[in-house]
């Protein structure tokens, strides 16, 4: 995989977002859980843990216990969906001004209305009883908390040792269809966050072996990976007119894989192309050049599993 250590760390400090309109400010303003303003919700630019999106997220012992419990659920058997949240609910819980490292396709269409849509999402969670106010034993201002399932997912998606994103584009009669899977890898398990085209975030706790198996299916949805071939190299500028370029023209599913390591913020990427009868992986051998040399390899089932294992373990590829 090609490496680029200059990419920003996904869990790093967030840049300040632009202020919302005055009408949105009045619609979402609140002095906290105890506010008597009708319909008021807390203003959470930094999420449930802080009002400052540039400050580190502060998790409690209860949050850590909830995260451990989510991973334990992944050890219990078949992969099962735990909770689904919308873009606007994620923005409210995690901070509508805190930078997100997963896709938020619906929220991105709302432009300057980010604050208002986050407030609407939070209202829905409060109404459903999934976010509530807790009294401060010391008599201070009450604080807002999400239920354990949600709190556990929020912790796991921000504290992983490794983040793996797989973005697959499939050609359909209606046009390109994109599927995005984000894997938050921990020593005790993996949290999968699938983001749909409608901006629904579906969280599923997995064992490492399950994450590997699901990644293989994502890369090779039709199970056509059949064997190995000699590597083929071509310059990026020559790809369109090359023999390998003609083969890639028949691609049915293109998957871009991105790995980010928490320890140093390094980023690595690779791509795979699934055609009607083969799966090829692509790596840029000199990604920093203006016209990088690309290496393509036809891979078989064992190769795909080895690649997925390396990606989930954080060892890189190649």
C-alpha positions as CSV (number, residue, x, y, z in Angstrom):
1,X,0.0,0.0,0.0
2,X,1.2,3.5,-0.6
3,X,1.9,5.6,2.5
4,X,1.4,9.2,3.3
5,X,2.0,10.4,6.8
6,X,0.9,13.9,6.1
7,X,-2.8,13.1,6.2
8,X,-4.6,14.4,9.3
9,X,-5.4,12.1,12.2
10,X,-9.1,11.3,12.1
11,X,-9.6,11.8,15.8
12,X,-7.5,15.0,16.0
13,X,-8.7,18.4,17.1
14,X,-11.5,19.8,14.9
15,X,-11.3,23.2,13.2
16,X,-14.1,25.6,14.1
17,X,-17.2,25.5,12.0
18,X,-18.8,28.6,10.6
19,X,-21.6,30.1,12.8
20,X,-25.2,29.2,12.0
21,X,-27.7,31.8,11.2
22,X,-29.3,33.9,13.9
23,X,-32.6,32.2,13.5
24,X,-31.0,28.8,14.0
25,X,-29.2,30.1,17.1
26,X,-32.5,31.0,18.7
27,X,-34.0,27.7,17.7
28,X,-31.3,25.7,19.4
29,X,-30.2,27.8,22.3
30,X,-30.5,26.4,25.8
31,X,-28.9,26.9,29.2
32,X,-28.6,23.2,29.7
33,X,-30.7,20.2,30.9
34,X,-32.6,22.4,33.3
35,X,-33.6,25.0,30.8
36,X,-37.2,26.1,31.1
37,X,-37.3,27.3,27.5
38,X,-40.0,25.4,25.7
39,X,-38.6,22.9,23.2
40,X,-35.0,23.8,24.1
41,X,-32.1,21.3,23.6
42,X,-28.5,21.6,24.8
43,X,-26.1,23.3,22.5
44,X,-23.3,20.8,22.0
45,X,-20.7,22.0,19.5
46,X,-18.2,19.6,21.0
47,X,-20.5,16.7,21.7
48,X,-21.9,15.3,25.0
49,X,-18.5,15.4,26.7
50,X,-17.6,19.1,26.0
51,X,-18.8,22.4,24.7
52,X,-15.4,23.0,23.1
53,X,-14.8,21.0,19.8
54,X,-11.1,21.8,20.0
55,X,-10.6,20.2,23.4
56,X,-10.0,16.5,24.0
57,X,-13.0,14.3,24.5
58,X,-13.5,13.3,28.1
59,X,-14.8,9.9,28.7
60,X,-16.1,8.6,32.1
61,X,-15.6,5.2,33.7
62,X,-19.2,4.5,32.7
63,X,-18.3,5.3,29.1
64,X,-15.3,2.9,29.1
65,X,-17.5,0.1,30.6
66,X,-20.1,0.7,27.9
67,X,-17.4,0.4,25.2
68,X,-16.1,-2.9,26.7
69,X,-19.6,-4.2,26.8
70,X,-20.2,-3.4,23.1
71,X,-17.1,-5.4,22.2
72,X,-18.2,-8.3,24.4
73,X,-21.4,-8.5,22.4
74,X,-19.3,-9.0,19.3
75,X,-17.7,-12.1,20.9
76,X,-21.1,-13.8,21.6
77,X,-21.8,-15.2,18.1
78,X,-23.1,-14.0,14.8
79,X,-22.6,-10.4,13.7
80,X,-25.7,-8.5,14.7
81,X,-26.6,-4.8,14.2
82,X,-26.5,-3.1,17.6
83,X,-27.7,0.5,16.9
84,X,-28.4,2.8,14.0
85,X,-28.0,6.6,14.1
86,X,-28.5,9.3,11.5
87,X,-26.0,11.9,10.4
88,X,-27.6,14.6,12.4
89,X,-27.7,12.4,15.5
90,X,-24.0,11.6,15.2
91,X,-23.3,15.3,14.8
92,X,-25.2,16.2,18.0
93,X,-23.7,13.4,20.1
94,X,-20.1,13.8,18.8
95,X,-20.3,17.5,18.4
96,X,-21.7,19.4,15.4
97,X,-18.5,21.4,15.1
98,X,-16.1,18.5,15.8
99,X,-14.6,17.1,12.6
100,X,-15.9,13.7,11.5
101,X,-13.7,11.1,10.0
102,X,-16.6,9.0,8.6
103,X,-18.9,10.0,5.8
104,X,-22.0,12.1,6.5
105,X,-23.6,12.3,3.1
106,X,-27.0,13.7,4.2
107,X,-25.6,16.2,6.6
108,X,-23.2,17.6,4.0
109,X,-26.2,18.5,1.9
110,X,-27.6,20.8,4.6
111,X,-24.9,23.4,4.2
112,X,-25.1,26.1,6.9
113,X,-28.0,24.4,8.7
114,X,-25.7,21.9,10.4
115,X,-26.4,23.3,13.9
116,X,-30.2,23.2,13.4
117,X,-30.2,19.7,12.0
118,X,-28.0,18.4,14.8
119,X,-30.5,19.9,17.3
120,X,-33.4,18.1,15.6
121,X,-31.5,14.9,15.7
122,X,-30.8,15.4,19.4
123,X,-34.4,16.1,20.1
124,X,-35.4,12.8,18.5
125,X,-32.9,10.9,20.8
126,X,-34.2,12.8,23.9
127,X,-37.8,12.0,22.9
128,X,-36.9,8.3,22.5
129,X,-35.3,8.2,25.9
130,X,-31.8,7.4,24.4
131,X,-30.3,10.7,25.7
132,X,-31.2,12.0,29.1
133,X,-30.0,14.5,31.8
134,X,-28.2,13.2,34.9
135,X,-28.1,15.2,38.1
136,X,-24.7,16.2,39.4
137,X,-24.2,14.6,42.9
138,X,-22.2,17.7,43.9
139,X,-25.1,20.0,43.0
140,X,-23.6,21.4,39.8
141,X,-25.2,21.7,36.4
142,X,-26.8,18.4,35.2
143,X,-25.1,16.8,32.2
144,X,-26.4,14.9,29.3
145,X,-25.7,11.2,28.7
146,X,-26.5,8.7,26.0
147,X,-27.7,5.2,26.8
148,X,-24.9,2.6,27.1
149,X,-25.2,1.1,23.6
150,X,-24.7,4.5,22.0
151,X,-22.1,5.7,24.5
152,X,-20.1,2.6,23.9
153,X,-20.1,3.1,20.1
154,X,-19.1,6.8,20.5
155,X,-16.1,5.8,22.6
156,X,-15.0,2.9,20.3
157,X,-15.2,5.0,17.1
158,X,-12.9,7.7,18.7
159,X,-10.4,5.5,20.6
160,X,-9.4,2.8,18.1
161,X,-5.8,1.9,17.6
162,X,-6.4,1.6,13.9
163,X,-9.1,2.9,11.5
164,X,-9.8,1.1,8.3
165,X,-12.2,2.6,5.7
166,X,-13.4,0.5,2.7
167,X,-15.3,2.5,0.1
168,X,-16.8,0.4,-2.7
169,X,-18.3,1.8,-5.8
170,X,-20.6,-0.6,-7.9
171,X,-21.9,0.3,-11.3
172,X,-25.7,-0.1,-11.5
173,X,-28.2,0.7,-14.3
174,X,-29.1,3.7,-12.1
175,X,-25.5,4.9,-11.9
176,X,-22.7,4.5,-9.4
177,X,-23.7,3.1,-6.0
178,X,-21.3,3.7,-3.1
179,X,-21.0,1.6,0.1
180,X,-18.9,2.8,2.9
181,X,-17.6,0.7,5.8
182,X,-15.5,2.0,8.6
183,X,-13.7,-0.4,10.9
184,X,-12.6,0.8,14.4
185,X,-10.0,-1.8,15.4
186,X,-9.3,-2.5,19.1
187,X,-7.3,-5.3,20.8
188,X,-10.6,-6.9,22.0
189,X,-12.6,-6.6,18.9
190,X,-13.8,-4.4,16.0
191,X,-16.7,-1.9,15.7
192,X,-18.0,-1.7,12.1
193,X,-19.7,1.5,11.2
194,X,-21.6,1.3,7.9
195,X,-22.7,4.6,6.4
196,X,-25.5,4.4,3.9
197,X,-26.2,6.8,1.0
198,X,-29.0,8.3,3.1
199,X,-26.7,9.1,6.0
200,X,-27.6,6.2,8.3
201,X,-24.8,4.9,10.5
202,X,-25.2,1.2,11.3
203,X,-23.0,-0.1,14.2
204,X,-22.1,-3.8,14.5
205,X,-19.6,-5.2,17.0
206,X,-17.4,-7.9,15.4
207,X,-14.6,-10.3,16.3
208,X,-11.5,-9.7,14.2
209,X,-12.2,-12.9,12.2
210,X,-15.6,-11.6,11.3
211,X,-14.2,-8.2,10.2
212,X,-11.7,-10.0,7.9
213,X,-14.4,-12.2,6.4
214,X,-16.8,-9.2,5.7
215,X,-13.9,-7.3,4.2
216,X,-13.2,-10.1,1.8
217,X,-16.8,-10.2,0.6
218,X,-16.8,-6.5,0.2
219,X,-13.8,-6.6,-2.1
220,X,-14.9,-9.7,-4.0
221,X,-18.8,-9.5,-3.9
222,X,-19.2,-12.1,-6.7
223,X,-16.5,-14.5,-5.5
224,X,-14.6,-14.4,-8.7
225,X,-11.0,-14.1,-7.4
226,X,-9.5,-17.2,-9.0
227,X,-5.7,-17.1,-8.9
228,X,-2.4,-15.4,-9.1
229,X,-0.8,-13.7,-12.0
230,X,2.4,-11.9,-12.8
231,X,2.4,-8.2,-11.6
232,X,1.8,-5.7,-14.3
233,X,3.2,-2.2,-14.1
234,X,2.1,0.9,-16.0
235,X,2.5,4.6,-15.5
236,X,-0.6,6.5,-14.5
237,X,-0.5,8.6,-17.6
238,X,-0.5,5.5,-19.8
239,X,-3.2,3.5,-17.9
240,X,-6.1,4.4,-20.1
241,X,-4.5,3.1,-23.3
242,X,-2.8,0.1,-21.8
243,X,-3.9,-3.6,-21.8
244,X,-4.6,-3.5,-18.1
245,X,-6.6,-0.3,-18.6
246,X,-8.9,-2.1,-21.0
247,X,-9.4,-4.9,-18.5
248,X,-10.2,-2.4,-15.7
249,X,-12.9,-0.8,-18.0
250,X,-15.0,-3.9,-17.2
251,X,-14.7,-3.3,-13.4
252,X,-17.9,-4.1,-11.6
253,X,-16.8,-3.1,-8.1
254,X,-14.0,-0.7,-7.2
255,X,-12.9,-0.7,-3.5
256,X,-10.6,1.9,-2.1
257,X,-9.0,0.9,1.2
258,X,-7.6,3.4,3.6
259,X,-5.8,2.6,6.9
260,X,-5.0,5.2,9.5
261,X,-2.9,4.3,12.6
262,X,-3.5,6.2,15.8
263,X,0.0,6.0,17.1
264,X,1.6,8.2,14.4
265,X,-1.3,9.3,12.2
266,X,0.2,7.6,9.1
267,X,-2.1,6.8,6.2
268,X,-1.9,4.0,3.7
269,X,-4.1,3.2,0.7
270,X,-4.7,0.5,-1.8
271,X,-7.4,-0.2,-4.4
272,X,-9.0,-3.4,-5.7
273,X,-10.9,-3.9,-8.9
274,X,-13.5,-6.8,-9.3
275,X,-14.4,-7.6,-12.9
276,X,-16.6,-10.4,-14.2
277,X,-13.8,-13.0,-13.8
278,X,-11.0,-11.6,-11.7
279,X,-10.0,-9.4,-8.8
280,X,-7.0,-7.1,-9.2
281,X,-5.2,-5.1,-6.5
282,X,-3.4,-1.8,-7.4
283,X,-0.6,-0.1,-5.6
284,X,1.3,3.1,-6.5
285,X,5.0,2.3,-6.2
286,X,6.1,5.9,-6.2
287,X,3.0,7.8,-5.0
288,X,4.8,11.1,-4.5
289,X,5.7,11.4,-8.2
290,X,3.7,13.4,-10.7
291,X,3.2,10.3,-12.8
292,X,3.3,7.4,-10.4
293,X,4.1,3.8,-11.5
294,X,1.1,1.6,-10.7
295,X,1.4,-2.1,-10.0
296,X,-1.6,-4.4,-10.6
297,X,-1.8,-8.0,-9.3
298,X,-4.5,-10.6,-10.0
299,X,-5.3,-12.3,-6.7
300,X,-7.0,-15.4,-5.5
301,X,-9.1,-16.2,-2.3
302,X,-6.0,-16.9,-0.2
303,X,-4.4,-13.6,-1.3
304,X,-7.6,-11.6,-0.5
305,X,-7.9,-13.1,3.0
306,X,-4.2,-12.4,3.6
307,X,-4.7,-8.8,2.5
308,X,-7.8,-8.4,4.7
309,X,-5.9,-9.9,7.7
310,X,-3.0,-7.5,7.2
311,X,-5.3,-4.5,6.9
312,X,-7.3,-5.4,10.1
313,X,-4.1,-6.1,12.0
314,X,-2.6,-2.8,11.0
315,X,0.5,-4.3,9.3
316,X,-0.1,-2.5,6.0
317,X,-0.1,-4.1,2.6
318,X,3.1,-4.7,0.7
